[in-house]
Each structure stands twice: as structure tokens, then as C-alpha cells.
Amino acid sequence: MDSLLNLTIVSPDGVLFEGKVKNIHLPGIMGQFSIMPQHAPLITQLDKGVITFYDNDLKKEINIKSGFIDVKHDVVSICVEQ
């Protein structure tokens, strides 16, 4: 079985997504980057753009104005402003 990431995305309005995903594509302040299982621990700022991920092979996109991401032991927490 493939490794998965436990992803939670929250905004001031509440939880936007919570579940397991294969990878995540994000708008970083230095450019686009991706998070995959077994990624090194990371805390960084997000820029305006689109967070893209696949939930049960269904592509999902969330537009953001800014945010922060925390990655540790395949647990990814993202706090965004939309």
C-alpha cells in the first residue's frame, strides 16, 4: 500500500478539508512546491495561489490569499486565508 499524508486545511471560517492524500502542490513564497509522504519536517509561509491535492483520485483545488504549512511525520497542517 502506498504511503499517504494526513492533511488538514483550516481557515478562519472552519475546516476546509480533512483526510488522507497522496501528495499536495502548494504556492510557496519562493515558488510552487510539493509535499509527498516521508517529507522532511517543514514550516513555511504560503503565497497567493492554489493548493491542489487528490482525494480518492478526485482532484481538489483551494484558492488562497496566504497561509502557513506545517509538515511533520506525514501529518500536514495548513492554515489559510481565502
C-alpha positions in Angstrom: 0.0 0.0 0.0 1.2 3.5 -0.9 2.0 5.9 2.0 -0.4 8.7 2.5 -0.3 12.1 4.1 -2.8 13.2 6.8 -3.9 16.6 5.5 -5.9 19.2 7.4 -6.7 22.6 5.9 -8.3 25.3 8.0 -9.3 28.9 7.5 -10.9 31.4 9.9 -14.3 30.0 8.6 -13.5 26.5 9.7 -12.1 23.2 8.4 -11.9 23.2 4.6 -10.5 19.7 4.2 -9.5 16.8 6.5 -8.4 13.5 5.1 -5.6 11.3 3.6 -3.9 12.3 0.3 -1.0 11.1 -1.9 0.6 14.5 -2.4 0.0 18.2 -2.2 1.0 21.0 -4.6 1.3 24.5 -3.0 2.1 28.1 -3.8 5.2 28.9 -1.7 6.6 32.4 -1.3 9.6 31.3 -3.3 7.5 29.4 -5.9 5.5 26.3 -6.3 6.5 23.2 -4.3 5.1 19.7 -3.5 4.8 17.6 -0.3 4.9 13.9 -0.6 4.9 11.1 2.1 8.1 11.0 4.2 8.8 14.7 3.5 11.3 16.3 5.9 9.8 18.4 8.7 8.9 21.9 7.4 7.2 25.1 8.5 6.9 27.8 5.8 4.7 30.6 4.5 2.3 30.2 1.6 1.6 32.9 -1.0 -1.5 33.7 -3.1 -2.4 30.8 -5.4 -4.0 27.4 -5.5 -3.5 24.3 -3.2 -4.0 21.2 -5.3 -4.4 17.6 -4.0 -6.2 14.4 -4.8 -8.9 13.0 -2.5 -9.7 9.4 -3.6 -8.3 10.2 -7.1 -10.6 13.3 -7.3 -8.6 16.5 -8.0 -9.4 19.2 -5.5 -8.3 22.8 -5.6 -8.5 25.5 -2.9 -7.7 29.2 -3.8 -5.9 31.1 -1.1 -4.6 34.6 -0.4 -1.9 33.5 2.1 -1.2 30.9 4.7 1.2 28.7 6.6 2.1 25.0 6.4 3.5 22.6 9.0 4.7 19.2 8.0 5.9 16.5 10.4 5.8 12.7 10.3 3.3 12.6 7.3 0.9 15.0 9.1 0.3 18.2 7.1 -1.5 21.1 8.7 -2.3 24.1 6.6 -3.8 27.4 7.9 -5.1 29.7 5.1 -6.8 33.0 4.4 -9.1 32.9 1.4 
